[in-house]
Each structure stands twice: as structure tokens, then as C-alpha cells.
Amino acid sequence: MAKKSGTFKYRRSTGDKVFNVVNITFFVLFTIICVFPFYYLFINTISNNDLVGKNMITLIPQGIHFDNYIALKDVSDFGNAVLVTVSRTVIGTALMVLVSALAGYLATKQNMWHHKTWYRMLVITMYFNAGMIPWYLNMLGLGLTDNFLGYILPGLVSPYNIILVKTYIESIPHSLEESATIDGASTMQVFSKIILPLAKPILATIAVFGAVANWNSLQDSLILMSNSPQLYTLQHRLWVYLNSSSNLAAAMQSGGTVSSGALNSKVIKYTISMVTVIPIMLVYPFMQRYFEEGIMLGAVKG
């Protein structure tokens, strides 16, 4: 280390330089490995369909067009599936965040009736599960099969998210709440006017978790909505499409919007997959600033 003009200049050793090169190379390759599957899917959806069917598209798109995406409007029930999935994601995520915030805040109250007992019961549910059949029978008994509320109500309480919120709220200076209480603020006023604004990072973090889980969920739609096709989610509809891609190709071709080669099962699968992936991928960049801060400060402590 040498001093120059009142500042310190660090001289990196050969080992440090080698480590930096290896480290950067590794993460660049890792990023490419993660991004390439999405890139490959996308270029195959906008390339000439005949070339895609012959596996001739690998790195560079050829015969670029967006007819495959436009043709989706001619597919029956696709628009309804998008509406159901968007509604489920928005409503389910918003209510889950609100419930997690309120439950996490109440979990910090040492004077709450049987505080430790309720919190322990909450944590226990993270380790024990009744199983698929008891869960289905429970949902059936509650009337949540073939019911849109079957998407919303079961996901309202998430023990992991509540623990994250609780830990984050505990990092907020208690003096703020005490000052508001002295000024006459009620518990709900303290929660809505002080806790919620200060807890934005962790709430944004669990919002990302909730949005991704709701958007990608397939199992509950398959099991609970088997008799209500109008309530199929986009993932469920994708599953149906992938199992009948030849019939779907005929339906899309009949719309007359696909002109760049004949539709085939591979093109159909790629296009539907991209439609289900792109929206949720666009959520993260807007939440990243809060996500990184919230996941660090709200991490579960031992």
C-alpha cells in the first residue's frame, strides 16, 4: 500500500487479480446460463415457424415476426385465463401483504394475550403438513372448490412472510411508536401511519414472493377447479394447451394471422411459455430496490 497526494493507493497482488478474473468470468458465465433459456425461447417464437420446426434457430432469429403472439387472441379461453391469473395475482398478493403486515406487527406485541403461544403455533405450521388429501377434503368442506376464493383465502396467512415482517418491524425504533401513542394514536393508527410506510422494503419483498407464487401456481387450479374451466389459471391453461398442441395449432392457424411458416407443436409450446413467463419477469426490476434491502433487514435471526 502506498500513499500518494494525501490518499491511499492499494496495490493488488497477483493472487487478487487472478481471483477477480476468475470471479468475474464465473458470474458472467453463470448469468449467460440463466438468461439463455429465456432468450432461446423468445427468438424461436419470433422466427420463421418452418425453421423453428427444423431446429435451425439457435442464437440468431431469422424471419422475424410476431404473428404467433397475435394469433393467441384466436385461442378460446386464453383471454379468460389471463384475466383469472391477473385477478388472482393482484388480489391475492395485496391481501397476503396486508395480512402478513398486520400479523407481523401484532407478533411484536409482548403484551398481546398469549403472545408466545400464538407465535409458536404459527411457526409449527412451517414444519408440519397434513398432506394433499386432507387438504383437499378441507377445501371441499369449506366450499372452496370450483370457487375463485379457493385461490385467495388459503394463501392469506404465510408463516414465513409473517416472520420476515416481524423481524423487520423489530428493527424499527420503538420510540417512534411510543411517541405516537403518547400523542393519542391508536394501535391501528400507529400501524397504518408509522409501521406500514417504514416497512415498505420488507412488504415489497414478500409482495414479490406472493406475486410469483400466485402467477406460477398450477396445483390448486388442477385440483380445485377441475369442474370449472372458466376458472382455469394461465398455468393450468398452458398445461392443457401443451397436452393438445396439435389442436391448438389448428385453432391459431384458422385465425389467419400466422403467415411466417406453418404452426407446429414446438412453436405453440414456446409461444405460450413466453406469454406466461414475461409478465412476472417484468415485476422484479421495479421491486429490486426494495427487495434487496428488505430481504437483508428482514432475514430470520437465530
N, C-alpha and C positions, 0 to 999 in steps of 0.2 A: 504494500500500500504506500503510495507516495502522495505528498502534499504539494499542491500547485495552486498559486494565487488565492490562498485562503480557503480552498476547497480540497476535499479528499478525492483522490482518483484511485479506484480499485483495479488492480491488475489480476485478471483471471488466469488461473493456472491452465495448463494443457488439459488436465482432467476435467476442469469445469467446462471448458469449451467443447470437449468431446461429449460430455453429458448433455449439454444444451442441444447439440446437433442431434444426438440420438433421441432426446426427449421430444424435440420439435418434429422430427421425422416420424416418430411413433404416433403422435397425436394427429399429424396430417393424414397418415395412412388410415388411422382409426376413423377419422372424420369421413374420409372417402368411402370406407367400407359401410359406414352408417347411412350416408346420403345416396350412394349409388343405386340401391334397390328402388328408391322413390324416383330417381332420375330415369332409371331404366323403364319403369312402368310408364312414366309420363311420355317419354319420347316414342314409346310404342303405341300410345293412344292417339298421338297426333301425326303418326307416319302413315304411309300408304298401307292399307289393310292387307293387300296381297303380299307385300314384302314382309309384313309382320307375321303373317301365316307361314311364310317360308323361313322364318328365323333369320332374316337378313338385316335386322335392325339391332345394333349392339351399342354403339357410342354416339352416333350422329343421326338425327331424324332425317327421313327422306320423304318427299312428297307431303310436306306439312299441311295439315288441315285440322279443323275442329268439328267435323261433321259427326264424329262419334258422340261427342258430348251433346250436340244439338239434338241428335236422334233420340236421346233418352227421354225427351218430352213426349215421345210417342209410345213409351212403355207404360202400360196400365199399372196403376197403384204406386208408381215410383214417386210421384209428387206427394201423394198422401203419406208415404213412408218418411219422406224428408220432413214433412210438417210434424208428424208424430215425434220424430227424433229430435228436431229442434225444440219443440214444446217441452219434451221430457228433459232435455238438457238444460234449458233456461230455467224452467220452473223447479225442477229437482235440485239443480245446483244452488239456486238462490235460497230455497227453503233450507237446504242442508247447511249452507253457510250461516244462516240466521240461527238455526237451532244449535249448531256447534259453538257459535259465538256466545249465545246465552248460557248454554250448559257449561262451557268452559269458564265463563265468568262466575257462575254460581259455584263451580267446583273450587274456586279460590276462597270462598267464604268459609272461614273456620267456624263461624258461629251458626252455620246452617244446621238444621236438625239432622242428626246422624250423618254428618258430613263424610266421615271416613268410611262408613258402611256403604253409602251410595257410590262413592268413588271406587271402592274395591269391587263392588258388583259390576260397575262399568268396565273395569279393567279385566275382570274374569271372562267377560264375553269375548275378549280378543283371543282366548286360548281354547274355548270350548264351543263346539258347533253340534247341533242336534242331528245334522245330516240332511240330505236332499229330500227324502220322502216326508219326514216330519215337517220340514219347511213348507213343502207343497201342501200338505194337509192343513197346516196352519193358515196358509194363504187362502186355501179353498174355504175353510171355515169362516174366515173374515170377509169373504165375498170379494177378494181382490183378484180373482181370476177373470179373464176377459173384461177387465176394468182398468182404465187408464191410471187410476190411483195405485194400481199394483206396481207401477214404475216409480211412483213418488214416495209413498209412505215408508216402505222398507228401508230406504236409503237416507231418511232424515237424520237418524242417530248413527254416527260413526265414531266409535270409541277412540280410534287413532287420531282423528281430526280434533276431537274434544280435548285430548291430552296435549296436542300441539298448541291449541288455543290457550288452554290453562297455563301451560309453561310460559307462553309468550306474555300473557297478561300479568303473570307474577313478576316479570321483568320491568313492568311499568311502575314508576314510583308511587307508593301507596299514599304519599302526601297529597297527590292530586285528588284522589277520591275523598280523602279526609276533608280537604278544603271545600270541596263541592258539597259534602254532607253538612258541614258546619253552616254553609250558606243556605241550607234548606233544600237541597236537591234530593229527590227520592232515589231509590235504587235503580229504577228504570231510567230516570233522567241521567244518572251517572253513567249507566250502561250505554245509552244512546248518544249522549253528548260528549263523553270523555273516552270511554273504553273503545267503542267502535271506530272512531276516527284514528285513534292511536294504534289500533290493531290491524290497520289496512294491510301491512305486509303479510301477516300470517293468514288473514282472511283471503287474500289473493292467492296464496299458496294452496290452501285447501279448495279454493274455487277451481283451480287448475286440475287438482286431483278429481274433484267431483265432475267437472265437465268432461274430462277424458273418460272416466268410468261410465257416465251416462251415455255418452256418444257411442262408445265401443261395446256397450253391453249387448249380449246376444242371448245368454242362457235364460234370463227371465222372460224374454219375449217368446222364445221357443216353448217354454214350459207353461207359462201363464196365459198366453194369448193364442193358443193353438186353435181355438174355435172363433177367433175374431181377426180375420185378415186385415180389416181396416185399422187395426191397432198394431200391425207389424212395424217394427222399427226399421231403420235403413239397413242395419247389420243383418236383421232377420230376412229382409227382402233380398239383400245381397246373397245370403245363403241359399235362398230359393232360386235366385237367378243363376247362380253358379251350378246348381243341380239341373238346370234346364236351359243351358246357354244356347243350344241349337234353336229352341223355340223362341227364345228372346231375340236371337239374331234375325229371325224371320220377321218378328214384330217390328224391330227397329228398321229393317230394310224396307218394309212396306210403307214407312212414312215418307220415303222418297228424299230424305235429307242426306243420306250417305252416298257419296259419289266417288270416293277415293278407294276403289277396290271393294271386294266382297267382304261382308262381315263374317267373322268366324268366332268360334268359342274363345279363343285366346284374346282377341280384341275386346270381346264383351267383358271377360273377366278383368282385364287390365283397366278398362274404362270405368266400370262400376267400382273397382277397388280404389282408383284415384279419387272418384267422387266422394267416397266415404272417408278418405284419409285427409284430403286437402283442408276442409273446414277446420278440423280440430288442430291441424298443424299451424294454422294462422292465429290461433289463440295465444300460443306461448310467447311470441315476440312482444305482445302487448302487456303480458304479465311478468316478463322476465325480471324487470327491475324489482318488483315486489317479491317475486318468487325466491330469488337468491337470498334476499335479506330475511324473509320470513322463515325459510327452511333452516337457516343457521340459528336465528334467535329463538325459534320455536322448537328446536331439537329436544327430544326427550332426554332429561337428565337422569343420572343414576341415583 
